[in-house]
Amino acid sequence: MRRWKTKYGWLALALCSLAQARTAAGQEAGAALYVRSESDDTVVIAPRARAQTPALADTKFTAVYAADIWTSASIDIRTSASRVPVTEQRDELDFSLDHDWEDVTLTAAYRFSHEPDYVSNGGSGGFSYDFAVNNSTIALGVSGSSDQVGRAGDPSFSQASSTLGGRVSFTQVLGVGTLGQVMYELSRAGGYLASPYRRVAIGEGSCTSGTGEDGLSELCVAEVVPDERLRHAAGVELRQLISDAWSFGAAYRFYTDSWGVLSHTARAELVFLADADTILAARYRFYIQGPADFYQAHYPEPAPYVTSDKELSPLSSHRAALEFDRTWRFDADRKLSTVVSLAALFYQYTDFPPLSSMNAFEFNVAMVFVP
């Protein structure tokens, strides 16, 4: 059964932005480029570089550098004090150690992220155990971060926030060619959880058409949200090998939190193994959520909590993607794995007056070289 899991089990997981390719020596290097363009005047360009090398026996060290460079004149920008498009860059460094025993894998990681108005330090750890003749796997993970939130142009503004979370999953081979998984996630975010730039209109005014000294209406106030958010998520996934070449997967995720947001996510994908080195995949995701308890499209008067965040309004989205994965082999050991994907997204906002819908397109190309 391990042979089935080795050859086909990885088809059960969505291909990451950076594809994985391994050798006994454990050395690899990779790079990826992600581009996203939204109809709400936002463009994101995200390059990524990754290197992995053995540290000790059965231990791998991985280092990743990633950047997000985005330019936006979206509704969030238009309702802030900024009246022109904003361009910013986020830089991130990730370091991790993975140690493998015969049936156990331990992981420890550290992440540092920096942008002009935000600094984050985070850590995570993980444990997985294969048992029942490698037909069952249980995995546990914990993560946390400590963040400092600033505001561009205001050196006196500094707020702290933090997150702490855990995840448990159980994966079971249910039969020849059938794989199932259940998972549960719990996380808590605390501290300053609002946006230092987002403004909220009170009454009939609009934060995009004010005439005050800062270009905003006097009835525009800073966003205020609770200083704690407890999140719960549970999901189930099923993979079925249809033939030696075809596999199908379906998944469902339920989410709720202490702010009153409740969401459902459904995913489906069809994967075709053209040959030993070529994979084609088609994927679809549907998402729908209700609003936060304190969200209102219009606030007739000041309230303890006010927000103009479209992500806290009722919304739905569709995502369809095509992916091509090809491994180029130079000799018995050296190879280059490539992944190219294209995706289209459509968002609908049913109770967010500034924006009723938005389209987005994503392009991703990734390469991993095993020397």
BELSUL-V850462 format. One line per field, one symbol per residue. psi: psi as a letter, one per 40 degrees, with the letter a starting at -180 (. if undefined). A space follows every 10 residues. Layout:
psi: ???
//
This chain:
psi: dddddddede eeihhidhih hiiddehiii iihhhhhief fhhhhgihii ihiidahehi hhhhhiihhi hifiddddea eheiihhihh hhhhhihhhh adehhihhii hhhhidfhhh hiiiiihihh afffeihhhi iiiiihihha hhegeehhii iiihiihhih hhheahehhi iiihihihhi aheihedhih hhaeiheefi eideeiieeh iihhiieihh ihhiiiihhh hdaddiiiii ihhhiiieee hhihhhiiih hhgdaeehhh ihiihhhiii iidehidhhd iiidhiifhd eeihiiihhh ihihhhhhhd addhihhihh ihihihihhe fgdehdiiii hihhhihhhh .
//
